[in-house]
Amino acid sequence: MVKQSLYKLYTSIKIDGIVYDGNEAIQSYCDELISTGDEEKRAIANFLKQWFSEVEYITLKTSGSTGKPKDITVKKEAMVASARRTVSFLKLKEGSSALLCLSANYIAGKMMIVRALVGKLNLLISNVSSNPLSEIAGHIDFAAMVPLQVTTCLHDNPDVLNKIKTLIIGGGRVNPQLSDQLSVLECKTWETYGMTETVSHIAMRQINSRQKCFQLLPGINVVSDERSCLVVEPSEVNESQVVTNDVVEMCSPSSFLIKGRFDNIINTGGIKVIAEEIEAKLSKLDMPFAISYREDLALGQRIVLVLQSSSSISIDEIDCSCLSKFERPKEVVCIKELPKTANGKIQRKKLRELITKYY
């Protein structure tokens, strides 16, 4: 007897309170979405059409977490396994509402749709914007956002996230300042760790309880390599080993602390420091900033504090008492705007190029 593919067990989806059961109903709904001309709704429709096709793989674009950005194919079975882990870990119940406010062109948005399928959740479609809650009136059981969206929501209305029962945050690190803001909310907030190659997140840390280490989801195993970078062992979600550039400290066999990116290690006078660790210590600075470096004949690389400011500021005006002598910037560079990706990550290579060429 031929074993039925696991993803084919999920033949209906509830969207905005309406159940679309069976291929014909779903295809009709997708055609309706496509006819609206809205790019994000077309992305949802295209993914649903792919999901309910006979092809057992989905093509995804990687962000470059483990190397250069590229297209990869993942099994729909792996996406189901990932969704099941999240639904189970967060104890999401059938009929719970799930907000889709991330683009279905990327893994984060696609996986929210798969979680709705697997968990029989009511998928609420919101605009993909910096404040997806601006037009949401009622309460939401479950949502996923990137840090930029969370920051904007808090800025516009400090209490608005309490509309959400459980919020997961991915696509970028949650800085200490944002963690402090989230820790006092009623909304249960989780920072996630994962990438396209691992079919979304494989570990979480609860921000409300001030956990520092990420806890692996069941069935996921990791080790650290000779660079102290995280290596994800093969599992249901990733068939082969995934070697990352994330420098970690293992808290236990099933939990880890992220120190920063191997790419962002600065070798200054023979001492290696991590840009993200310095940034975390300086998180109380009242303006956008980033840590970078310049080439230096004596030190090899000298640490530079880059401020988003229209005024000139000297290093003497910055309180660096929280830093060790090896972590302290040797100079300050002020630029009009820090180069960032769409989800708020610093474009560090571009930043280094800017300060080298123009400042």
Contacts in CASP RR format, 6 or more apart in sequence:
PFRMAT RR
TARGET T0000
AUTHOR 0000-0000-0000
METHOD contacts of the structure
MODEL  1
MVKQSLYKLYTSIKIDGIVYDGNEAIQSYCDELISTGDEEKRAIANFLKQ
WFSEVEYITLKTSGSTGKPKDITVKKEAMVASARRTVSFLKLKEGSSALL
CLSANYIAGKMMIVRALVGKLNLLISNVSSNPLSEIAGHIDFAAMVPLQV
TTCLHDNPDVLNKIKTLIIGGGRVNPQLSDQLSVLECKTWETYGMTETVS
HIAMRQINSRQKCFQLLPGINVVSDERSCLVVEPSEVNESQVVTNDVVEM
CSPSSFLIKGRFDNIINTGGIKVIAEEIEAKLSKLDMPFAISYREDLALG
QRIVLVLQSSSSISIDEIDCSCLSKFERPKEVVCIKELPKTANGKIQRKK
LRELITKYY
5 56 0 8 1.000
5 76 0 8 1.000
5 77 0 8 1.000
6 76 0 8 1.000
6 77 0 8 1.000
6 80 0 8 1.000
7 51 0 8 1.000
7 56 0 8 1.000
7 76 0 8 1.000
7 77 0 8 1.000
7 79 0 8 1.000
7 80 0 8 1.000
10 80 0 8 1.000
10 117 0 8 1.000
10 118 0 8 1.000
11 21 0 8 1.000
11 22 0 8 1.000
11 23 0 8 1.000
12 19 0 8 1.000
12 20 0 8 1.000
12 21 0 8 1.000
12 22 0 8 1.000
12 25 0 8 1.000
12 26 0 8 1.000
13 19 0 8 1.000
13 20 0 8 1.000
13 26 0 8 1.000
13 48 0 8 1.000
13 113 0 8 1.000
13 116 0 8 1.000
13 117 0 8 1.000
13 123 0 8 1.000
14 20 0 8 1.000
14 95 0 8 1.000
14 116 0 8 1.000
14 120 0 8 1.000
14 121 0 8 1.000
14 122 0 8 1.000
14 123 0 8 1.000
15 29 0 8 1.000
15 116 0 8 1.000
15 122 0 8 1.000
15 123 0 8 1.000
15 124 0 8 1.000
15 125 0 8 1.000
16 122 0 8 1.000
16 123 0 8 1.000
16 124 0 8 1.000
16 125 0 8 1.000
17 122 0 8 1.000
20 26 0 8 1.000
20 28 0 8 1.000
20 29 0 8 1.000
23 52 0 8 1.000
26 48 0 8 1.000
26 52 0 8 1.000
27 49 0 8 1.000
27 52 0 8 1.000
29 45 0 8 1.000
29 48 0 8 1.000
30 45 0 8 1.000
30 46 0 8 1.000
30 48 0 8 1.000
30 49 0 8 1.000
31 45 0 8 1.000
33 41 0 8 1.000
33 42 0 8 1.000
33 44 0 8 1.000
33 45 0 8 1.000
34 41 0 8 1.000
34 42 0 8 1.000
34 45 0 8 1.000
34 46 0 8 1.000
36 42 0 8 1.000
40 103 0 8 1.000
40 104 0 8 1.000
40 105 0 8 1.000
40 127 0 8 1.000
40 128 0 8 1.000
41 125 0 8 1.000
43 103 0 8 1.000
43 104 0 8 1.000
43 105 0 8 1.000
44 100 0 8 1.000
44 104 0 8 1.000
44 113 0 8 1.000
44 125 0 8 1.000
46 104 0 8 1.000
47 58 0 8 1.000
47 104 0 8 1.000
47 110 0 8 1.000
47 113 0 8 1.000
48 113 0 8 1.000
50 58 0 8 1.000
51 58 0 8 1.000
51 76 0 8 1.000
51 113 0 8 1.000
51 114 0 8 1.000
51 117 0 8 1.000
56 75 0 8 1.000
56 76 0 8 1.000
56 77 0 8 1.000
57 73 0 8 1.000
57 74 0 8 1.000
57 75 0 8 1.000
57 76 0 8 1.000
58 73 0 8 1.000
58 74 0 8 1.000
58 76 0 8 1.000
58 79 0 8 1.000
58 110 0 8 1.000
59 71 0 8 1.000
59 72 0 8 1.000
59 73 0 8 1.000
60 71 0 8 1.000
60 72 0 8 1.000
60 73 0 8 1.000
60 74 0 8 1.000
60 106 0 8 1.000
60 107 0 8 1.000
60 110 0 8 1.000
60 196 0 8 1.000
61 69 0 8 1.000
61 70 0 8 1.000
61 71 0 8 1.000
61 105 0 8 1.000
61 106 0 8 1.000
61 196 0 8 1.000
62 69 0 8 1.000
62 70 0 8 1.000
62 71 0 8 1.000
62 72 0 8 1.000
62 195 0 8 1.000
62 196 0 8 1.000
62 197 0 8 1.000
63 69 0 8 1.000
63 171 0 8 1.000
63 195 0 8 1.000
63 196 0 8 1.000
64 70 0 8 1.000
64 195 0 8 1.000
65 194 0 8 1.000
65 195 0 8 1.000
65 196 0 8 1.000
65 197 0 8 1.000
65 244 0 8 1.000
65 245 0 8 1.000
65 246 0 8 1.000
66 195 0 8 1.000
66 197 0 8 1.000
66 242 0 8 1.000
66 243 0 8 1.000
66 244 0 8 1.000
66 245 0 8 1.000
67 245 0 8 1.000
72 196 0 8 1.000
72 197 0 8 1.000
74 199 0 8 1.000
75 239 0 8 1.000
77 236 0 8 1.000
78 199 0 8 1.000
78 236 0 8 1.000
78 237 0 8 1.000
78 238 0 8 1.000
78 239 0 8 1.000
79 110 0 8 1.000
79 111 0 8 1.000
79 114 0 8 1.000
79 199 0 8 1.000
80 114 0 8 1.000
80 118 0 8 1.000
81 199 0 8 1.000
81 235 0 8 1.000
81 236 0 8 1.000
81 237 0 8 1.000
82 111 0 8 1.000
82 114 0 8 1.000
82 198 0 8 1.000
82 199 0 8 1.000
82 200 0 8 1.000
82 201 0 8 1.000
82 236 0 8 1.000
82 237 0 8 1.000
83 111 0 8 1.000
83 114 0 8 1.000
83 115 0 8 1.000
83 117 0 8 1.000
83 118 0 8 1.000
83 119 0 8 1.000
84 118 0 8 1.000
85 217 0 8 1.000
85 218 0 8 1.000
85 219 0 8 1.000
85 220 0 8 1.000
85 237 0 8 1.000
86 92 0 8 1.000
86 111 0 8 1.000
86 115 0 8 1.000
86 168 0 8 1.000
86 200 0 8 1.000
86 201 0 8 1.000
86 217 0 8 1.000
87 115 0 8 1.000
87 118 0 8 1.000
87 119 0 8 1.000
88 218 0 8 1.000
89 204 0 8 1.000
89 217 0 8 1.000
89 218 0 8 1.000
90 142 0 8 1.000
90 166 0 8 1.000
90 168 0 8 1.000
90 190 0 8 1.000
92 98 0 8 1.000
92 115 0 8 1.000
92 119 0 8 1.000
92 121 0 8 1.000
92 141 0 8 1.000
92 142 0 8 1.000
92 166 0 8 1.000
93 141 0 8 1.000
94 119 0 8 1.000
94 120 0 8 1.000
94 121 0 8 1.000
95 120 0 8 1.000
95 121 0 8 1.000
95 122 0 8 1.000
96 121 0 8 1.000
96 122 0 8 1.000
96 141 0 8 1.000
96 142 0 8 1.000
97 121 0 8 1.000
97 122 0 8 1.000
97 124 0 8 1.000
97 139 0 8 1.000
97 140 0 8 1.000
97 141 0 8 1.000
97 142 0 8 1.000
98 112 0 8 1.000
98 115 0 8 1.000
98 116 0 8 1.000
98 121 0 8 1.000
98 122 0 8 1.000
98 123 0 8 1.000
98 124 0 8 1.000
98 140 0 8 1.000
98 141 0 8 1.000
98 142 0 8 1.000
98 143 0 8 1.000
99 112 0 8 1.000
99 124 0 8 1.000
99 126 0 8 1.000
99 132 0 8 1.000
99 136 0 8 1.000
99 140 0 8 1.000
99 142 0 8 1.000
99 143 0 8 1.000
99 144 0 8 1.000
99 164 0 8 1.000
100 109 0 8 1.000
100 112 0 8 1.000
100 113 0 8 1.000
100 116 0 8 1.000
100 123 0 8 1.000
100 124 0 8 1.000
100 125 0 8 1.000
100 126 0 8 1.000
101 126 0 8 1.000
101 127 0 8 1.000
101 128 0 8 1.000
101 129 0 8 1.000
101 132 0 8 1.000
101 143 0 8 1.000
101 144 0 8 1.000
101 145 0 8 1.000
101 149 0 8 1.000
102 108 0 8 1.000
102 109 0 8 1.000
102 112 0 8 1.000
102 128 0 8 1.000
102 144 0 8 1.000
102 145 0 8 1.000
102 146 0 8 1.000
103 109 0 8 1.000
103 128 0 8 1.000
104 110 0 8 1.000
104 113 0 8 1.000
106 196 0 8 1.000
107 196 0 8 1.000
107 199 0 8 1.000
107 200 0 8 1.000
108 144 0 8 1.000
108 146 0 8 1.000
108 170 0 8 1.000
108 171 0 8 1.000
108 200 0 8 1.000
109 144 0 8 1.000
111 199 0 8 1.000
111 200 0 8 1.000
112 123 0 8 1.000
112 144 0 8 1.000
113 123 0 8 1.000
115 121 0 8 1.000
115 142 0 8 1.000
116 122 0 8 1.000
116 123 0 8 1.000
121 141 0 8 1.000
121 142 0 8 1.000
124 136 0 8 1.000
124 140 0 8 1.000
126 132 0 8 1.000
126 133 0 8 1.000
126 135 0 8 1.000
126 136 0 8 1.000
127 135 0 8 1.000
129 149 0 8 1.000
130 148 0 8 1.000
130 149 0 8 1.000
130 152 0 8 1.000
131 149 0 8 1.000
131 152 0 8 1.000
131 153 0 8 1.000
131 156 0 8 1.000
132 143 0 8 1.000
132 145 0 8 1.000
132 149 0 8 1.000
132 153 0 8 1.000
133 153 0 8 1.000
133 157 0 8 1.000
133 160 0 8 1.000
133 161 0 8 1.000
133 163 0 8 1.000
133 164 0 8 1.000
134 156 0 8 1.000
136 163 0 8 1.000
138 163 0 8 1.000
139 163 0 8 1.000
139 164 0 8 1.000
139 165 0 8 1.000
140 163 0 8 1.000
140 164 0 8 1.000
140 165 0 8 1.000
141 164 0 8 1.000
141 165 0 8 1.000
141 166 0 8 1.000
142 164 0 8 1.000
142 165 0 8 1.000
142 166 0 8 1.000
142 167 0 8 1.000
142 168 0 8 1.000
143 164 0 8 1.000
143 166 0 8 1.000
143 167 0 8 1.000
143 168 0 8 1.000
144 167 0 8 1.000
144 168 0 8 1.000
144 169 0 8 1.000
144 170 0 8 1.000
145 153 0 8 1.000
145 167 0 8 1.000
145 168 0 8 1.000
145 169 0 8 1.000
145 170 0 8 1.000
146 169 0 8 1.000
146 170 0 8 1.000
146 171 0 8 1.000
146 172 0 8 1.000
146 343 0 8 1.000
146 344 0 8 1.000
147 169 0 8 1.000
147 170 0 8 1.000
147 171 0 8 1.000
147 172 0 8 1.000
147 173 0 8 1.000
147 174 0 8 1.000
147 175 0 8 1.000
147 178 0 8 1.000
147 343 0 8 1.000
147 344 0 8 1.000
148 343 0 8 1.000
148 344 0 8 1.000
150 161 0 8 1.000
150 167 0 8 1.000
150 169 0 8 1.000
150 174 0 8 1.000
150 178 0 8 1.000
150 182 0 8 1.000
151 178 0 8 1.000
153 160 0 8 1.000
153 161 0 8 1.000
154 160 0 8 1.000
154 161 0 8 1.000
154 178 0 8 1.000
154 181 0 8 1.000
158 181 0 8 1.000
161 167 0 8 1.000
161 182 0 8 1.000
161 185 0 8 1.000
161 187 0 8 1.000
161 189 0 8 1.000
162 185 0 8 1.000
162 186 0 8 1.000
162 187 0 8 1.000
163 187 0 8 1.000
164 187 0 8 1.000
165 187 0 8 1.000
165 188 0 8 1.000
166 187 0 8 1.000
166 188 0 8 1.000
166 190 0 8 1.000
167 187 0 8 1.000
167 188 0 8 1.000
167 189 0 8 1.000
167 190 0 8 1.000
168 189 0 8 1.000
168 190 0 8 1.000
168 191 0 8 1.000
168 192 0 8 1.000
168 201 0 8 1.000
168 204 0 8 1.000
169 189 0 8 1.000
169 190 0 8 1.000
169 191 0 8 1.000
169 192 0 8 1.000
169 207 0 8 1.000
170 191 0 8 1.000
170 192 0 8 1.000
170 194 0 8 1.000
170 201 0 8 1.000
171 192 0 8 1.000
171 343 0 8 1.000
171 345 0 8 1.000
172 343 0 8 1.000
172 344 0 8 1.000
172 345 0 8 1.000
173 191 0 8 1.000
173 258 0 8 1.000
173 276 0 8 1.000
174 182 0 8 1.000
174 191 0 8 1.000
174 207 0 8 1.000
175 279 0 8 1.000
175 280 0 8 1.000
175 283 0 8 1.000
176 280 0 8 1.000
176 283 0 8 1.000
177 283 0 8 1.000
177 284 0 8 1.000
179 191 0 8 1.000
179 207 0 8 1.000
179 210 0 8 1.000
182 189 0 8 1.000
182 207 0 8 1.000
182 208 0 8 1.000
183 189 0 8 1.000
183 207 0 8 1.000
183 208 0 8 1.000
183 210 0 8 1.000
185 208 0 8 1.000
188 206 0 8 1.000
188 208 0 8 1.000
189 206 0 8 1.000
189 207 0 8 1.000
189 208 0 8 1.000
190 204 0 8 1.000
190 205 0 8 1.000
190 206 0 8 1.000
190 207 0 8 1.000
191 204 0 8 1.000
191 205 0 8 1.000
191 207 0 8 1.000
191 214 0 8 1.000
192 200 0 8 1.000
192 201 0 8 1.000
192 203 0 8 1.000
192 204 0 8 1.000
193 201 0 8 1.000
193 202 0 8 1.000
193 203 0 8 1.000
193 204 0 8 1.000
193 205 0 8 1.000
193 214 0 8 1.000
193 258 0 8 1.000
194 200 0 8 1.000
194 201 0 8 1.000
194 202 0 8 1.000
194 203 0 8 1.000
195 242 0 8 1.000
195 244 0 8 1.000
197 232 0 8 1.000
197 238 0 8 1.000
197 242 0 8 1.000
198 232 0 8 1.000
198 237 0 8 1.000
198 238 0 8 1.000
198 242 0 8 1.000
199 237 0 8 1.000
199 238 0 8 1.000
200 237 0 8 1.000
201 217 0 8 1.000
202 216 0 8 1.000
202 217 0 8 1.000
202 220 0 8 1.000
202 222 0 8 1.000
202 232 0 8 1.000
202 237 0 8 1.000
203 214 0 8 1.000
203 215 0 8 1.000
203 216 0 8 1.000
203 217 0 8 1.000
203 220 0 8 1.000
203 255 0 8 1.000
203 256 0 8 1.000
204 214 0 8 1.000
204 215 0 8 1.000
204 217 0 8 1.000
205 211 0 8 1.000
205 212 0 8 1.000
205 213 0 8 1.000
205 214 0 8 1.000
205 215 0 8 1.000
212 251 0 8 1.000
212 257 0 8 1.000
213 251 0 8 1.000
213 252 0 8 1.000
213 255 0 8 1.000
213 256 0 8 1.000
213 257 0 8 1.000
214 255 0 8 1.000
214 256 0 8 1.000
214 257 0 8 1.000
214 258 0 8 1.000
215 254 0 8 1.000
215 255 0 8 1.000
216 222 0 8 1.000
216 254 0 8 1.000
216 255 0 8 1.000
216 256 0 8 1.000
219 235 0 8 1.000
219 236 0 8 1.000
220 232 0 8 1.000
220 233 0 8 1.000
220 235 0 8 1.000
220 237 0 8 1.000
221 232 0 8 1.000
221 233 0 8 1.000
221 235 0 8 1.000
222 230 0 8 1.000
222 231 0 8 1.000
222 232 0 8 1.000
222 233 0 8 1.000
222 256 0 8 1.000
223 230 0 8 1.000
223 231 0 8 1.000
223 233 0 8 1.000
224 230 0 8 1.000
224 231 0 8 1.000
224 248 0 8 1.000
224 250 0 8 1.000
224 256 0 8 1.000
225 231 0 8 1.000
225 243 0 8 1.000
227 247 0 8 1.000
227 262 0 8 1.000
228 247 0 8 1.000
228 248 0 8 1.000
228 249 0 8 1.000
228 259 0 8 1.000
229 243 0 8 1.000
229 244 0 8 1.000
229 245 0 8 1.000
229 246 0 8 1.000
229 247 0 8 1.000
229 248 0 8 1.000
229 262 0 8 1.000
230 244 0 8 1.000
230 246 0 8 1.000
230 248 0 8 1.000
230 256 0 8 1.000
231 241 0 8 1.000
231 242 0 8 1.000
231 243 0 8 1.000
231 244 0 8 1.000
232 238 0 8 1.000
232 241 0 8 1.000
232 242 0 8 1.000
232 244 0 8 1.000
233 241 0 8 1.000
234 240 0 8 1.000
234 241 0 8 1.000
245 261 0 8 1.000
245 262 0 8 1.000
245 263 0 8 1.000
246 258 0 8 1.000
246 260 0 8 1.000
246 261 0 8 1.000
246 262 0 8 1.000
247 258 0 8 1.000
247 259 0 8 1.000
247 260 0 8 1.000
247 261 0 8 1.000
247 262 0 8 1.000
247 265 0 8 1.000
247 274 0 8 1.000
248 256 0 8 1.000
248 257 0 8 1.000
248 258 0 8 1.000
248 259 0 8 1.000
249 256 0 8 1.000
249 257 0 8 1.000
249 259 0 8 1.000
250 256 0 8 1.000
250 257 0 8 1.000
251 257 0 8 1.000
259 274 0 8 1.000
259 276 0 8 1.000
259 277 0 8 1.000
260 274 0 8 1.000
260 275 0 8 1.000
260 276 0 8 1.000
260 277 0 8 1.000
261 274 0 8 1.000
261 275 0 8 1.000
261 276 0 8 1.000
263 348 0 8 1.000
264 274 0 8 1.000
264 275 0 8 1.000
264 276 0 8 1.000
264 348 0 8 1.000
265 272 0 8 1.000
265 273 0 8 1.000
265 274 0 8 1.000
265 275 0 8 1.000
266 272 0 8 1.000
266 273 0 8 1.000
266 274 0 8 1.000
266 275 0 8 1.000
266 291 0 8 1.000
266 293 0 8 1.000
266 301 0 8 1.000
266 303 0 8 1.000
267 300 0 8 1.000
267 301 0 8 1.000
268 293 0 8 1.000
268 296 0 8 1.000
268 299 0 8 1.000
268 300 0 8 1.000
268 301 0 8 1.000
268 302 0 8 1.000
268 303 0 8 1.000
268 326 0 8 1.000
269 298 0 8 1.000
269 299 0 8 1.000
269 300 0 8 1.000
269 301 0 8 1.000
270 299 0 8 1.000
270 300 0 8 1.000
271 326 0 8 1.000
273 303 0 8 1.000
273 326 0 8 1.000
273 327 0 8 1.000
275 290 0 8 1.000
275 291 0 8 1.000
275 292 0 8 1.000
275 348 0 8 1.000
276 291 0 8 1.000
277 327 0 8 1.000
278 291 0 8 1.000
278 303 0 8 1.000
278 323 0 8 1.000
278 327 0 8 1.000
278 329 0 8 1.000
279 289 0 8 1.000
279 290 0 8 1.000
279 291 0 8 1.000
281 322 0 8 1.000
281 323 0 8 1.000
281 327 0 8 1.000
282 289 0 8 1.000
282 291 0 8 1.000
282 305 0 8 1.000
282 320 0 8 1.000
282 322 0 8 1.000
282 323 0 8 1.000
285 307 0 8 1.000
285 318 0 8 1.000
287 307 0 8 1.000
287 308 0 8 1.000
287 309 0 8 1.000
288 307 0 8 1.000
288 308 0 8 1.000
288 338 0 8 1.000
289 305 0 8 1.000
289 306 0 8 1.000
289 307 0 8 1.000
289 308 0 8 1.000
289 338 0 8 1.000
290 306 0 8 1.000
290 338 0 8 1.000
290 346 0 8 1.000
290 348 0 8 1.000
290 351 0 8 1.000
291 303 0 8 1.000
291 304 0 8 1.000
291 305 0 8 1.000
291 306 0 8 1.000
291 329 0 8 1.000
292 303 0 8 1.000
292 304 0 8 1.000
292 306 0 8 1.000
292 333 0 8 1.000
292 348 0 8 1.000
292 351 0 8 1.000
292 352 0 8 1.000
292 355 0 8 1.000
293 301 0 8 1.000
293 302 0 8 1.000
293 303 0 8 1.000
293 304 0 8 1.000
293 352 0 8 1.000
294 301 0 8 1.000
294 302 0 8 1.000
294 304 0 8 1.000
294 331 0 8 1.000
294 355 0 8 1.000
294 356 0 8 1.000
295 301 0 8 1.000
295 356 0 8 1.000
296 302 0 8 1.000
296 330 0 8 1.000
299 330 0 8 1.000
302 330 0 8 1.000
302 331 0 8 1.000
303 327 0 8 1.000
303 328 0 8 1.000
303 329 0 8 1.000
303 330 0 8 1.000
304 329 0 8 1.000
304 330 0 8 1.000
304 331 0 8 1.000
304 332 0 8 1.000
304 333 0 8 1.000
304 355 0 8 1.000
305 315 0 8 1.000
305 318 0 8 1.000
305 329 0 8 1.000
305 331 0 8 1.000
305 332 0 8 1.000
305 333 0 8 1.000
306 332 0 8 1.000
306 333 0 8 1.000
306 334 0 8 1.000
306 335 0 8 1.000
306 338 0 8 1.000
306 351 0 8 1.000
306 355 0 8 1.000
307 313 0 8 1.000
307 332 0 8 1.000
307 333 0 8 1.000
307 334 0 8 1.000
307 335 0 8 1.000
308 334 0 8 1.000
308 335 0 8 1.000
308 336 0 8 1.000
308 337 0 8 1.000
308 338 0 8 1.000
309 334 0 8 1.000
309 335 0 8 1.000
310 334 0 8 1.000
310 336 0 8 1.000
311 334 0 8 1.000
312 334 0 8 1.000
313 332 0 8 1.000
313 334 0 8 1.000
314 332 0 8 1.000
315 329 0 8 1.000
315 330 0 8 1.000
315 331 0 8 1.000
315 332 0 8 1.000
317 332 0 8 1.000
318 329 0 8 1.000
318 332 0 8 1.000
320 328 0 8 1.000
320 329 0 8 1.000
333 355 0 8 1.000
333 359 0 8 1.000
335 354 0 8 1.000
335 355 0 8 1.000
335 359 0 8 1.000
338 346 0 8 1.000
338 351 0 8 1.000
339 346 0 8 1.000
339 347 0 8 1.000
339 350 0 8 1.000
339 351 0 8 1.000
339 354 0 8 1.000
340 346 0 8 1.000
340 347 0 8 1.000
341 347 0 8 1.000
END
